[in-house]
Amino acid sequence: MFGNYLIGLREGLEASLVVCILIAYLVKTDRRDALRPIWIGIAIAVAVALGFGFALTFGSQELTFEAQEALGGSLSIVAVGLVTWMVFWMRRTARHLKSELHGKLDAALQMGTAALVATAFLAVGREGLETALFVWASVRASNDGTHGPLIGVLLGLLTAVVLGWLFYRGALRINLAKFFTWTGGMLVIVAAGVLAYGVHDLQEAQFLGGLSSKAFDISGTIPPDSWYGTLLKGVFNFQPDPTVLQVVVWLLYLIPTLAVFLAPAGFLSRKPKPEAQSPRESAKA
């Protein structure tokens, strides 16, 4: 449940910040007449995200077991790719998000109502579709027969809406750079579990071999139905008897991704310092 709460909080807060920036800019520039198209675009984006989530949930039920597992595994991998791109993108552009949105909104104001609707829809819709896909993959990976994962997502989204409103009112100030860095790192850990379970689905569908080659089995030490087994499953998508391929994929994704994500800003773009020239070489130059 915590992992899904984190997804709802992180993705929902990004969308809330986008909405707050758009609305605050229109209010400060005395363009309240443009608020209605913005809200229409936001409403359409939310409806499309919900429809996408329903299609994923109920559309796959008509498929055979093998087709369900193949679809679930493939979409889980896609979801992990999108979320990984999202957390790196937010870390890189969070500082310039406000000015970027202001620029797009200025252009949309000049183009008319339809452009305003499209701007709001695209700004929020991307977050909504990513959230719907990753939540679906995470809930599927949790393999929980209760409504706990969905409740976690809804609580995370509700928290994000409240935080967004407090930001807009100026009643709450948080270091967003640190917030998105730490929640992004935690989300990478959750994504690693979703990726491993996606591989598990593809193995069940016989796309990547079978499930016979177990890396280890500690079900006796950490029973899946115990409170701590349930906690590990809900937070990290932990599985007590993974296959060798699942463990390999989990490690190959988690270690380098987390290391690069938590590296100091500008680490990858640093250029090596030129080697100092000897006095003789300097004289020749």
C-alpha positions in Angstrom: 0.0 0.0 0.0 2.9 2.4 0.8 4.4 1.9 -2.6 1.1 2.8 -4.3 0.6 5.8 -1.9 4.0 7.0 -3.0 3.1 6.7 -6.7 -0.1 8.7 -6.1 1.6 11.3 -4.1 4.6 11.8 -6.4 2.6 11.8 -9.7 -0.3 13.7 -8.2 1.9 16.4 -6.8 3.6 17.0 -10.2 0.1 17.4 -11.8 -1.0 19.6 -8.9 2.0 21.9 -9.3 1.4 22.2 -13.0 -2.3 23.2 -12.4 -1.2 25.7 -9.6 1.3 27.3 -11.9 -1.2 27.7 -14.8 -3.9 29.1 -12.6 -1.7 31.4 -10.5 -0.2 32.9 -13.7 -3.6 33.6 -15.2 -4.8 35.2 -11.9 -1.7 37.3 -11.5 -1.9 38.6 -15.1 -5.6 39.3 -14.7 -6.7 36.8 -17.3 -9.4 35.0 -15.2 -11.4 34.7 -18.4 -9.0 32.0 -19.5 -9.5 29.9 -16.4 -12.5 28.0 -17.8 -10.7 26.6 -20.8 -7.9 25.5 -18.5 -10.3 23.7 -16.2 -11.9 22.0 -19.2 -8.5 20.8 -20.4 -7.7 19.5 -17.0 -11.1 17.7 -16.7 -10.6 16.1 -20.2 -7.1 14.9 -19.1 -8.4 13.3 -15.9 -11.2 11.6 -17.8 -8.8 10.2 -20.4 -6.5 8.9 -17.7 -9.4 7.2 -15.9 -10.7 5.7 -19.1 -7.2 4.4 -19.9 -7.1 2.8 -16.4 -10.5 1.2 -16.8 -9.5 -0.1 -20.3 -6.4 -1.7 -18.9 -8.2 -3.2 -16.0 -11.3 -4.6 -17.7 -10.1 -5.0 -21.2 -7.5 -7.6 -20.3 -10.0 -9.8 -18.5 -11.3 -11.0 -21.9 -7.9 -12.4 -22.9 -6.6 -15.9 -22.3 -4.3 -16.4 -19.3 -1.1 -16.5 -21.4 -2.2 -13.3 -23.3 -3.0 -11.6 -20.0 0.4 -12.4 -18.6 2.1 -11.3 -21.8 0.2 -8.0 -21.9 0.8 -7.4 -18.2 4.5 -8.1 -18.4 5.0 -6.0 -21.5 3.0 -3.0 -20.1 4.9 -3.3 -16.8 8.2 -2.9 -18.6 6.8 0.1 -20.6 5.5 1.6 -17.3 8.9 1.3 -15.7 10.5 2.9 -18.7 8.1 5.9 -18.6 8.5 6.4 -14.8 12.3 6.2 -15.0 12.3 8.8 -17.7 9.8 10.9 -15.7 11.9 11.0 -12.5 15.0 12.0 -14.4 13.2 14.6 -16.4 11.6 16.2 -13.3 15.0 16.3 -11.6 16.6 18.0 -14.6 13.8 20.5 -15.4 12.1 21.2 -12.0 13.8 24.5 -11.7 12.7 25.7 -15.1 9.2 24.2 -15.1 7.5 27.4 -14.1 9.0 29.5 -16.8 8.4 26.8 -19.4 4.7 26.6 -18.6 4.4 30.4 -18.6 5.9 30.5 -22.1 3.5 27.8 -23.4 0.6 29.6 -21.7 1.5 33.0 -23.3 1.5 31.4 -26.7 -1.8 29.6 -26.0 -3.4 32.9 -24.9 -2.6 34.5 -28.2 -4.0 31.5 -30.2 -7.4 31.3 -28.4 -9.6 29.0 -26.3 -8.8 25.8 -28.1 -5.1 26.3 -27.6 -5.7 26.9 -23.8 -7.7 23.7 -23.5 -4.9 21.8 -25.4 -2.2 23.3 -23.2 -3.9 22.2 -20.0 -4.8 18.8 -21.4 -1.2 18.1 -22.6 0.4 19.4 -19.3 -1.8 17.3 -17.1 -2.7 14.4 -19.5 0.9 13.1 -19.7 1.1 12.8 -15.9 -2.3 11.2 -15.8 -1.5 8.5 -18.5 1.8 7.7 -16.8 0.1 7.4 -13.5 -2.7 5.2 -14.8 -0.2 2.8 -16.5 2.2 2.6 -13.6 -0.5 2.2 -11.0 -2.1 -0.6 -13.0 1.3 -2.3 -13.3 2.0 -1.8 -9.6 -1.4 -3.1 -8.4 -1.0 -6.1 -10.7 2.5 -6.7 -9.3 1.3 -6.4 -5.7 -1.0 -9.4 -6.4 -3.3 -8.2 -3.6 -6.9 -9.4 -3.6 -8.0 -6.5 -1.4 -8.6 -2.8 -2.3 -5.5 -1.8 -0.3 -3.3 -0.8 -3.3 -6.1 1.3 -4.9 -6.8 3.0 -1.5 -3.1 3.8 -1.2 -3.1 5.4 -4.7 -6.3 7.5 -3.8 -4.8 8.6 -0.5 -1.6 9.6 -2.3 -3.6 11.6 -4.9 -5.7 13.2 -2.2 -2.6 14.2 -0.3 -1.1 15.7 -3.5 -4.2 17.8 -4.1 -4.1 19.1 -0.6 -0.4 20.0 -0.8 -1.0 21.6 -4.2 -3.7 23.8 -2.8 -1.5 24.8 0.2 1.3 25.7 -2.2 -1.1 27.8 -4.2 -2.3 29.6 -1.1 1.3 30.1 0.1 0.6 28.3 3.3 3.2 25.6 2.8 6.8 25.7 1.6 8.8 22.6 0.9 12.2 22.2 -0.8 10.8 20.6 -3.9 14.3 19.7 -5.3 14.9 17.5 -2.2 11.3 16.2 -2.2 11.5 15.0 -5.8 15.0 13.6 -5.4 14.1 11.4 -2.4 10.7 10.4 -3.6 12.2 9.8 -7.1 14.8 7.5 -5.5 12.1 5.6 -3.6 10.0 5.4 -6.8 13.0 3.8 -8.6 13.0 1.1 -5.9 9.3 0.5 -6.5 9.8 0.4 -10.2 12.5 -2.2 -9.8 10.0 -4.5 -8.2 7.4 -3.8 -10.9 10.0 -4.6 -13.6 10.9 -7.9 -11.9 7.3 -8.9 -11.7 6.8 -7.9 -15.4 9.6 -10.4 -16.2 7.7 -12.9 -14.0 4.6 -12.4 -16.1 6.5 -12.9 -19.3 8.0 -16.1 -17.9 4.5 -17.3 -17.0 3.4 -16.6 -20.6 6.5 -18.7 -21.8 8.0 -15.7 -23.5 11.2 -15.8 -21.4 11.3 -19.4 -20.5 9.6 -21.0 -17.5 9.6 -20.4 -13.8 11.6 -23.5 -12.8 15.1 -21.8 -12.4 14.6 -20.3 -8.9 17.4 -18.0 -7.6 16.3 -18.8 -4.0 13.3 -19.6 -1.9 12.9 -18.1 1.5 9.2 -18.6 1.8 9.8 -20.5 5.1 11.7 -17.5 6.6 9.5 -14.8 5.1 6.0 -16.3 4.6 4.1 -14.3 1.9 1.0 -14.2 4.1 2.9 -12.9 7.2 2.6 -9.3 8.2 6.2 -8.6 7.4 5.9 -10.5 4.1 2.9 -8.5 3.2 4.7 -5.3 4.2 7.7 -6.1 2.0 5.4 -7.1 -0.9 3.4 -3.9 -0.6 6.4 -1.5 -0.4 9.0 -3.2 -2.6 7.0 -5.8 -4.5 9.2 -8.4 -2.7 8.9 -12.0 -3.8 10.4 -14.8 -1.6 11.0 -17.2 -4.5 12.1 -15.2 -7.6 13.7 -16.7 -10.6 17.3 -16.2 -11.6 16.2 -13.9 -14.5 14.1 -11.7 -12.1 17.0 -11.2 -9.7 19.4 -10.4 -12.5 17.0 -7.9 -14.1 16.2 -6.3 -10.7 19.9 -5.8 -10.0 20.8 -4.5 -13.5 18.0 -1.9 -13.3 18.2 -0.8 -9.6 21.9 -0.4 -9.0 22.9 1.7 -12.0 19.7 3.7 -12.2 19.7 4.6 -8.5 23.4 5.4 -8.6 23.0 7.8 -11.5 19.8 9.3 -10.2 21.3 10.1 -6.7 24.6 11.4 -8.2 25.3 15.1 -7.7 23.7 17.4 -10.2 25.9 17.8 -13.3 27.8 14.6 -12.5 27.3 13.2 -16.0 28.0 16.4 -17.8 31.3 17.2 -16.1 34.2 17.4 -18.5 37.6 16.2 -17.5 40.1 18.9 -16.6 42.9 19.4 -19.2 46.2 17.9 -18.1 48.7 20.5 -17.0 51.5 21.1 -19.5 55.1 20.9 -18.5 57.2 24.1 -18.8 58.9 22.7 -21.9 55.6 21.9 -23.6 54.3 25.4 -22.7 57.5 27.0 -24.2 56.9 25.0 -27.5 53.3 26.2 -27.6 
